[in-house]
Amino acid sequence: MSYLSKLASTLTELAPTLRSEKIAPLREEIATTLRARGYGPRITNLVEHHHYPVEVATLIVGMEVIMSAQNQNEKDKSIDPEKITTPPKESDDVREIPAVATLRAEPKKSTLDRLLEEKTGVRYDPRLAITDFNQLLRDKAIDAIDFLLTSNLASPKQVRAIHAYLFENQGAFRDFRKLHGSTLEAQNRQFEKFLRVIDPDLLNENKSWLSQVNLFGLSSDRLNWIQMQNEEVDPTLNSALLEYEKQHRSIDISQEISRFQTSSPLQFSQWIELRMNGSKTISTPTDKTQRATLNWQAADQKTRKEAATHERQGQPVTFTTVQAIHQTLTAGEEENAGQLRKKAVRSSGAVEIYPREINVKDMTSDYERWLNQQIVLCEKGEKSVILTAAQAYQRLVSIHPFDGGNGRMSRHMMDYVLERFGLPPAALGESVDDAVFGLKVKSPRQQDEFVRKVFGGVQRSYSMIHGE
């Protein structure tokens, strides 16, 4: 049995003790020190490949490092043992050290940390030990918070302290967002650092904190940034979209759909059902299902007519058109059919929050302006129609401008874009709720997958309409 196996076996037997709250501070100190020195991958390797408990893996690596440093010390007699074993005095002033000038006094170092410092030449960074940011000047506190969040080294205790400092000190959260610049790009990237460690329970306990987060997180600046941008799409996928559109556009998609309905009524009904399945309102049997189904079919026809008219006359789309389609879509279901919402809404899981109602009007104006700009690019052949359709859906459902029927309405706008350019409406089937939320970290990969989903829906519709 190797020394590693023997050591692991012994420590595994002691695992219950190692998890004890009594030694939690020591355990956390060792783990933080090791990860700060770059030994995180070694710990991860022992956990994932040797299946050791994380507490055991951490102590194994710690002991390995200590033994290595001590062995090196025995070989190098030039090292002064006093420098290794004697910690700095509490009164030692380190304010003149540029790289780590964040504390009034350097905290005591563990034996492991001093050994590592002696052998690597890397000075201990005091920011790793801060638990009260109020002891620092504002700029140093913000810098320390940024360091901890960027390095992903903040302990649970430090995360709580970060929450408290950012939201209890007026303007601190704003200063943190603007630390690396006032551009929307810079502010959003800073905001995402915070989102990665955000503690919903802490925020929900303090309405003042929550309101500060929501003020930026649910703003139009945040929503526009997290949306799928044209340049973020995989170039290979974009080329495939453009090539497909070139080969499969119809001169009159409305006529082709009418012919499909007449010649293959059964297949047409299956196609319609497949397209409606994305709506929980329609797919879940209730007393409203029949009305919702009839409304959807009427809105589908209205969408197709609007797309054909706008394309033929070269007209831009207005949000008034969106509201008119929504009124048809939810007639008899919603009291305020076609009207913008005036209250806050959450996702069906009651977890994610949509933009604040006071921002909805401006966001719909932005949506109208953005969509017309993209349509012009599509007309010039400079952008994929399918990509634009996917974005049109995702942006509208993320705004959630109405009290109800937002998912269905957003898919109709996706179909509007497709049919305006001679492509069939996408048959997405189920699981099509792909909204993005301001209080979640942006995921370009997830959004790229959504474009592929819409692409697949268009291909499915084309095959059904043409009997392929």
Secondary structure, DSSP 8 states (H G I E B T S, - for coil): --HHHHHHHHHHHTHHHHT-GGGHHHHHHHHHHHHHTT-HHHHHHHHHHS---HHHHHHHHHHHHHHHHHHHHHH-TTS-HHHHH----TT-B-TT-GGGTT-SB-----HHHHHHHHHH-----GGGG---GGGS-HHHHHHHHHHHHHHT---HHHHHHHHHHHHHSTTHHHHHHTTT-SSHHHHHHHHHHHHTT--HHHHHH-HHHHHHHHHHHTSHHHHHHHS--GGGS-HHHHHHHHHHHHHH--S-HHHHHHHHHHH-HHHHHHHHHHHHTT-HHHHS-STTHHHHHHHHHHHHHHHHHHHHHHHHHT----HHHHHHHHHHHTTTT-TTTTS---S--B-TTS-SB---HHHHHHHHHHHHHHHHHHHHHHHTTSS-HHHHHHHHHHHHHHH--SSS-HHHHHHHHHHHHHHHTT-------S-------TTS---HHHHHHHHHHHHHHHHHHHHHHTT-
